[in-house]
């Protein structure tokens, strides 16, 4: 490339954020890194959420072992210690790389492709169309859900298992490899993807609103001069996004947890689980663990999206040094 061509390219790219300048592989890596940092902090409340969603399963009376997130954290710590609160963490790391690496990494490329298709006369990076953003979020989330489904299956069963305080059906795995091999020997590849349809519904619902709400809130705050670009803006936009995700995703998250955790065929699928849960436990059962969901998803989203801004810049800086112009 000539010197003039390089200068023109640099000028065109100067006003683009790092997310729009790095490669697809770089986006995947940056998204996975950000998600792993976030899940380290939020995994204990994920354990609480899982158990609260399972307690009282298929029972009109309902169990109240875990009354609220803080009390549940105390109960788990008392009986199982720090290891109990961090059950499934190693599995969560691998899952987050698959899920969020795809969900966060493919969002921008998919959005750009759709904008180029439907708005060819405009800069695809600057177009902010709600339908395109929602579709991009849902599609990238579904890709991640399919890739990460076996890991989420193992993680759910690891987090729900307790020899001291039991809720839901109990399955004990000594490690990720033990869980994967046990399921594969008993049920084959199909068993590893049990509940993937529920994962698609849950993750598609959450992803369809997470990044669109984040970007909408961010642009609103910037365009109305309410905040300036920086960490504070990312935190506020992430908080708004986290609340929105919690509201939309919780019913599907309850269904997913129960379908993944089941032994045998208590539920034929997500629709059957939805119907049985509402019929026996009432509509409110779909919002079991909602407080824990907010305590988990809000900080997770805040940390994930905030760190993603930084990991995108880090990966972009590395790519600039390593990849040829």
C-alpha positions in Angstrom: 0.0 0.0 0.0 1.3 3.5 -0.9 2.0 6.1 1.8 -1.0 8.1 0.6 -3.2 5.1 0.8 -2.0 4.3 4.3 -2.7 7.9 5.4 -6.3 7.7 3.9 -6.9 4.4 5.6 -5.7 5.8 8.9 -7.9 8.9 8.5 -11.0 6.7 7.8 -10.3 4.5 10.8 -9.4 7.2 13.2 -12.9 7.9 14.4 -13.9 4.2 14.7 -13.9 2.5 18.1 -11.6 -0.5 18.6 -14.5 -2.9 18.3 -14.9 -1.9 14.6 -11.2 -2.0 13.8 -10.0 -5.4 15.1 -10.4 -8.8 13.4 -13.2 -11.3 14.0 -10.7 -13.5 15.9 -9.7 -10.5 17.9 -13.3 -9.7 18.8 -13.8 -13.3 19.9 -10.7 -13.2 22.1 -11.5 -9.8 23.6 -15.1 -10.8 24.4 -14.0 -14.1 26.0 -11.4 -12.3 28.1 -13.9 -9.7 29.4 -16.4 -12.4 30.2 -13.9 -14.5 32.2 -12.9 -11.5 34.3 -16.6 -10.8 35.1 -17.6 -14.4 35.9 -14.8 -14.7 38.5 -16.6 -12.1 40.6 -20.2 -13.2 39.8 -20.0 -17.0 40.0 -21.1 -17.2 43.7 -24.3 -15.4 43.0 -24.8 -17.7 39.9 -24.7 -20.7 42.3 -27.3 -19.0 44.5 -29.5 -18.2 41.4 -29.3 -21.8 40.2 -30.4 -23.2 43.5 -33.2 -20.7 44.1 -34.6 -21.5 40.7 -34.6 -25.2 41.5 -36.1 -25.1 45.0 -39.8 -26.0 45.1 -39.6 -27.6 41.6 -42.8 -29.3 40.6 -44.3 -28.5 44.1 -47.3 -26.2 44.7 -46.2 -25.7 48.3 -42.6 -24.8 47.4 -39.4 -25.1 49.5 -37.9 -22.0 51.3 -34.4 -23.2 52.1 -33.0 -20.2 50.3 -35.1 -17.1 51.2 -33.1 -14.4 49.5 -29.7 -14.0 47.8 -27.8 -12.8 50.9 -29.3 -15.5 53.1 -28.6 -18.1 50.5 -24.9 -17.0 50.2 -24.7 -17.4 54.0 -26.3 -20.9 54.0 -24.0 -22.1 51.2 -20.9 -20.6 52.8 -21.8 -22.2 56.2 -22.2 -25.7 54.8 -19.8 -25.7 51.9 -17.4 -22.9 52.3 -15.7 -20.8 49.5 -15.5 -23.9 47.3 -19.2 -24.3 47.5 -19.7 -20.7 46.4 -17.3 -21.2 43.5 -18.7 -24.5 42.3 -18.5 -24.8 38.5 -16.1 -21.9 38.1 -13.6 -23.7 35.9 -16.5 -24.9 33.7 -17.8 -21.3 33.7 -14.5 -20.0 32.3 -14.6 -22.3 29.3 -18.3 -21.7 28.8 -17.9 -17.9 28.9 -15.2 -18.0 26.3 -17.6 -20.0 24.0 -20.7 -18.0 24.8 -19.6 -14.5 25.3 -16.6 -14.7 22.9 -19.3 -15.4 20.3 -22.0 -13.2 21.6 -19.8 -10.1 22.1 -17.3 -10.9 19.3 -19.7 -11.6 16.5 -22.2 -8.9 17.4 -20.4 -6.1 15.6 -19.5 -8.0 12.4 -23.1 -9.3 12.1 -24.5 -5.8 12.7 -22.1 -4.3 10.1 -23.1 -7.0 7.6 -26.9 -6.3 8.1 -26.4 -2.5 7.9 -24.4 -2.9 4.6 -27.2 -5.0 3.3 -30.1 -2.8 4.3 -28.4 0.6 4.3 -25.8 0.4 1.5 -25.6 4.2 1.1 -24.7 4.8 4.7 -21.6 4.1 6.8 -22.5 0.6 8.3 -20.6 1.4 11.5 -22.6 4.5 12.3 -26.2 3.3 11.5 -28.1 2.6 14.7 -31.3 0.7 13.7 -33.1 -1.0 16.6 -34.3 -4.0 14.5 -30.8 -4.6 13.2 -29.2 -4.3 16.6 -31.8 -6.7 18.2 -31.3 -9.2 15.4 -27.5 -9.0 15.6 -27.6 -9.5 19.4 -30.0 -12.5 19.2 -28.0 -14.1 16.4 -24.7 -13.8 18.0 -26.2 -15.0 21.3 -27.6 -18.1 19.7 -24.3 -18.9 18.1 -22.7 -18.7 21.6 -25.5 -20.7 23.2 -25.0 -23.6 20.8 -21.2 -23.6 21.2 -21.4 -23.4 25.0 -24.4 -25.7 25.7 -22.5 -28.8 26.9 -20.5 -26.6 29.3 -23.6 -24.9 30.6 -25.1 -28.3 31.2 -22.2 -29.4 33.3 -21.9 -26.1 35.1 -25.6 -26.1 36.1 -25.4 -29.6 37.6 -22.1 -28.8 39.4 -23.7 -25.7 40.9 -26.9 -27.4 42.0 -25.1 -30.3 43.7 -24.8 -30.2 47.4 -24.3 -33.0 49.9 -25.5 -30.8 52.7 -28.5 -28.8 51.5 -30.3 -30.3 48.5 -32.7 -28.7 46.1 -33.7 -30.1 42.7 -32.4 -33.3 41.2 -28.8 -34.0 42.3 -26.0 -35.1 39.9 -22.4 -35.2 41.1 -19.4 -34.7 38.7 -15.8 -34.6 40.0 -14.6 -32.5 37.1 -15.6 -31.1 33.7 -14.0 -34.1 32.0 -15.9 -36.5 34.3 -19.2 -34.7 33.6 -18.7 -34.8 29.8 -17.5 -38.4 29.7 -20.3 -39.6 32.0 -23.0 -38.0 29.9 -21.5 -39.1 26.6 -21.2 -42.7 27.8 -24.8 -42.8 29.0 -26.5 -40.7 26.3 -24.1 -40.0 23.5 -23.6 -36.7 21.7 -27.4 -36.0 21.9 -27.1 -36.1 25.7 -24.4 -33.4 25.7 -26.8 -31.1 23.8 -29.8 -31.9 26.0 -31.6 -28.6 26.5 -29.9 -26.7 23.7 -33.3 -25.5 22.5 -33.9 -24.0 25.9 -30.4 -22.4 25.8 -31.2 -20.8 22.4 -34.4 -19.3 23.8 -32.7 -18.0 27.0 -29.6 -16.7 25.4 -31.4 -15.3 22.3 -33.7 -13.4 24.6 -30.9 -12.0 26.7 -28.6 -11.2 23.9 -31.3 -9.5 21.8 -31.5 -6.8 24.4 -28.1 -6.7 26.1 -25.9 -4.9 23.5 -28.8 -3.0 21.9 -29.8 -1.5 25.3 -26.1 -0.8 26.1 -25.5 0.9 22.8 -28.8 2.9 22.9 -28.1 4.1 26.5 -24.5 4.9 25.6 -25.5 7.0 22.5 -28.4 8.7 24.3 -26.1 9.8 27.1 -23.5 11.0 24.7 -25.8 12.7 22.2 -27.6 14.6 25.0 -24.3 15.7 26.6 -25.3 13.9 29.8 -22.0 12.1 30.1 -18.7 12.0 28.3 -16.9 9.0 26.8 -15.1 7.1 29.5 -15.4 4.5 32.3 -18.3 6.3 34.0 -20.3 6.2 30.8 -19.6 2.5 30.3 -20.7 1.7 33.9 -24.0 3.6 33.6 -24.9 2.1 30.2 -23.9 -1.3 31.4 -26.1 -1.0 34.5 -29.1 -0.1 32.4 -28.4 -3.0 30.1 -28.0 -5.4 33.0 -31.4 -4.6 34.4 -33.1 -5.0 31.0 -31.4 -8.3 30.5 -32.5 -9.6 33.9 -36.2 -8.7 33.3 -36.3 -10.3 29.8 -34.2 -13.4 30.5 -35.3 -14.7 33.9 -38.3 -16.8 32.8 -36.2 -18.5 30.1 -33.3 -18.9 32.6 -35.5 -20.7 35.1 -36.7 -23.1 32.3 -33.1 -23.6 31.1 -31.8 -24.4 34.6 -34.6 -27.0 35.2 -34.2 -28.7 31.8 -30.4 -28.9 32.2 -30.6 -30.2 35.8 -33.2 -32.9 35.2 -32.5 -36.6 35.4 -34.4 -38.7 32.9 -37.2 -37.0 31.1 -39.1 -34.9 33.7 -39.5 -32.3 30.9 -39.8 -33.1 27.2 -38.4 -29.7 26.3 -38.5 -26.0 27.2 -42.2 -25.6 26.3 -43.2 -28.6 28.4 -41.2 -27.3 31.3 -42.8 -23.8 30.9 -46.3 -25.3 30.9 -45.7 -27.7 33.9 -43.9 -25.0 35.9 -46.7 -22.4 35.5 -49.5 -25.0 36.0 -48.0 -26.4 39.2 -46.2 -23.5 40.8 -47.9 -20.5 39.2 -46.6 -17.8 36.9 -44.5 -16.3 39.7 -42.2 -19.4 39.5 -40.8 -18.1 36.3 -39.3 -15.3 38.3 -37.8 -17.5 41.0 -34.3 -16.3 41.8 -35.0 -12.9 40.1 -33.2 -11.0 42.9 -30.2 -13.2 42.5 -30.5 -12.8 38.7 -30.2 -9.0 39.1 -27.4 -9.3 41.6 -25.6 -11.6 39.1 -26.5 -10.1 35.7 -26.2 -6.4 36.6 -22.6 -6.7 37.9 -21.7 -9.3 35.3 -22.9 -7.1 32.5 -21.2 -4.0 34.0 -17.9 -5.8 34.4 -18.1 -7.7 31.1 -19.0 -4.7 28.9 -16.7 -2.3 30.8 -13.8 -4.7 30.6 -14.7 -5.4 26.9 -14.0 -1.7 26.1 -10.5 -2.3 27.5 -9.9 -5.7 26.1 -10.9 -4.5 22.6 -8.3 -1.7 22.9 -5.7 -4.2 24.1 -6.3 -6.7 21.3 -6.4 -3.9 18.8 -3.0 -2.6 20.0 -1.6 -6.1 19.8 -3.0 -6.6 16.3 -1.5 -3.3 15.1 1.9 -4.5 16.2 1.6 -8.1 14.9 -0.6 -8.0 11.8 0.7 -6.3 8.6 -1.1 -3.2 7.4 
